[in-house]
């Protein structure tokens, strides 16, 4: 077994290198990012993905931009470009807003140092949040041994060991005999098949890959103790936007009477978005669906709907696990308390 925890980014105080997640698992290819434009491009094409990791990398991208071109003009241009890279994951806007606000408060003379320090603080906080989420989630789900998860929520998607997958890792460490994971393939880009399985294999955690359409049936057959998902945005009422297919898993979990637990840092909670209906859902290029394992098939001209996310209403979320505690039940008051 190789290193059980993948490293998604490397920062030495001056340069940022990120693992190109579009190349995994076939190759471990590293990209060097230099500023706002190439960082935004890497986020858009999913070389960098996962809401918390997007926020960390975007913060560094803005810091690199103002280091290369000191001044408020570069700050504003870089902030605008990065903020627009992807619309659904709130961590992106949260992180670059925080870097920009710190720079504006400090003034032009110290802008580069302030931007760098703020980005490094965000990175450290997200790493610490991951560890707290893992411990709280494993405690909440003590006794569960068979988990189902969707997309990728590990070290490739967040600080530390991740969010939902960090909970699974911690549960595996605590459980006598370990745990077993069913990983949804996660169409159309197979983040579960390509990335979650890769992380589970490295960690030595028993698992099986599941076609997305088979997950609900396996839950109904009693093969799952709990469903664990991450989140890209949580609205003020507790609705959860996550990788498309999550809503269906929540419905299946409710029908089977098993927990549907969402794990994420409080940087993903957006009190400025009142309800799930107010969350902007990114629709991606139809060619992602018109291809099978990256190979185009004869569907040219076929209309495609390709939403990258769906929204699970709070009534279907058993618990929201964060570094500041667990919201259970999930409602507006509990979500607000997490941000207080």
KACORQUI-V507823 format. One record per residue. N is the residue number from 1. RES is the residue in one small letter. SS is DSSP state (A for helix, B for strand, O for the rest). Layout:
n | res | ss
N | RES | SS
N | RES | SS
//
This chain:
n | res | ss
1 | x | O
2 | x | O
3 | x | O
4 | x | O
5 | x | O
6 | x | O
7 | x | O
8 | x | O
9 | x | B
10 | x | B
11 | x | B
12 | x | O
13 | x | O
14 | x | O
15 | x | O
16 | x | B
17 | x | B
18 | x | B
19 | x | B
20 | x | O
21 | x | O
22 | x | O
23 | x | O
24 | x | O
25 | x | O
26 | x | O
27 | x | O
28 | x | O
29 | x | O
30 | x | B
31 | x | B
32 | x | B
33 | x | B
34 | x | O
35 | x | O
36 | x | A
37 | x | A
38 | x | A
39 | x | A
40 | x | A
41 | x | A
42 | x | A
43 | x | A
44 | x | A
45 | x | O
46 | x | O
47 | x | O
48 | x | O
49 | x | O
50 | x | O
51 | x | A
52 | x | A
53 | x | A
54 | x | A
55 | x | A
56 | x | A
57 | x | A
58 | x | A
59 | x | A
60 | x | A
61 | x | A
62 | x | A
63 | x | A
64 | x | A
65 | x | A
66 | x | A
67 | x | A
68 | x | A
69 | x | O
70 | x | O
71 | x | O
72 | x | A
73 | x | A
74 | x | A
75 | x | A
76 | x | A
77 | x | A
78 | x | A
79 | x | A
80 | x | A
81 | x | A
82 | x | A
83 | x | A
84 | x | O
85 | x | O
86 | x | O
87 | x | O
88 | x | O
89 | x | O
90 | x | A
91 | x | A
92 | x | A
93 | x | A
94 | x | A
95 | x | A
96 | x | A
97 | x | A
98 | x | A
99 | x | A
100 | x | A
101 | x | A
102 | x | A
103 | x | A
104 | x | A
105 | x | A
106 | x | A
107 | x | O
108 | x | A
109 | x | A
110 | x | A
111 | x | A
112 | x | A
113 | x | A
114 | x | A
115 | x | A
116 | x | A
117 | x | A
118 | x | A
119 | x | A
120 | x | A
121 | x | A
122 | x | A
123 | x | A
124 | x | A
125 | x | A
126 | x | A
127 | x | A
128 | x | A
129 | x | A
130 | x | A
131 | x | A
132 | x | A
133 | x | A
134 | x | A
135 | x | A
136 | x | A
137 | x | A
138 | x | A
139 | x | A
140 | x | A
141 | x | O
142 | x | O
143 | x | O
144 | x | O
145 | x | O
146 | x | B
147 | x | B
148 | x | B
149 | x | B
150 | x | O
151 | x | O
152 | x | O
153 | x | O
154 | x | O
155 | x | O
156 | x | O
157 | x | O
158 | x | O
159 | x | O
160 | x | O
161 | x | O
162 | x | O
163 | x | O
164 | x | A
165 | x | A
166 | x | A
167 | x | A
168 | x | A
169 | x | A
170 | x | A
171 | x | A
172 | x | A
173 | x | A
174 | x | A
175 | x | O
176 | x | O
177 | x | O
178 | x | O
179 | x | O
180 | x | B
181 | x | B
182 | x | B
183 | x | B
184 | x | B
185 | x | O
186 | x | O
187 | x | O
188 | x | O
189 | x | O
190 | x | O
191 | x | A
192 | x | A
193 | x | A
194 | x | A
195 | x | A
196 | x | A
197 | x | A
198 | x | A
199 | x | A
200 | x | A
201 | x | A
202 | x | A
203 | x | A
204 | x | O
205 | x | O
206 | x | O
207 | x | B
208 | x | B
209 | x | B
210 | x | B
211 | x | O
212 | x | A
213 | x | A
214 | x | A
215 | x | A
216 | x | A
217 | x | A
218 | x | A
219 | x | A
220 | x | A
221 | x | O
222 | x | O
223 | x | O
224 | x | O
225 | x | O
226 | x | B
227 | x | B
228 | x | B
229 | x | B
230 | x | O
231 | x | O
232 | x | O
233 | x | B
234 | x | B
235 | x | B
236 | x | O
237 | x | O
238 | x | O
239 | x | O
240 | x | B
241 | x | B
242 | x | B
243 | x | B
244 | x | O
245 | x | O
246 | x | A
247 | x | A
248 | x | A
249 | x | A
250 | x | A
251 | x | A
252 | x | A
253 | x | A
254 | x | A
255 | x | A
256 | x | A
257 | x | O
258 | x | O
259 | x | B
260 | x | B
261 | x | B
262 | x | B
263 | x | B
264 | x | O
265 | x | O
266 | x | A
267 | x | A
268 | x | A
269 | x | B
270 | x | B
271 | x | O
272 | x | O
273 | x | O
274 | x | O
275 | x | O
276 | x | A
277 | x | A
278 | x | A
279 | x | O
280 | x | O
281 | x | O
282 | x | O
283 | x | B
284 | x | O
285 | x | O
286 | x | A
287 | x | A
288 | x | A
289 | x | O
290 | x | O
291 | x | B
292 | x | B
293 | x | O
294 | x | O
295 | x | B
296 | x | B
297 | x | O
298 | x | O
299 | x | O
300 | x | O
301 | x | O
302 | x | O
303 | x | O
304 | x | O
305 | x | O
306 | x | O
307 | x | B
308 | x | O
309 | x | B
310 | x | B
311 | x | B
312 | x | B
313 | x | O
314 | x | A
315 | x | A
316 | x | A
317 | x | O
318 | x | O
319 | x | B
320 | x | B
321 | x | B
322 | x | B
323 | x | O
324 | x | O
325 | x | B
326 | x | B
327 | x | B
328 | x | O
329 | x | O
330 | x | O
331 | x | O
332 | x | A
333 | x | A
334 | x | A
335 | x | A
336 | x | A
337 | x | A
338 | x | A
339 | x | A
340 | x | O
//
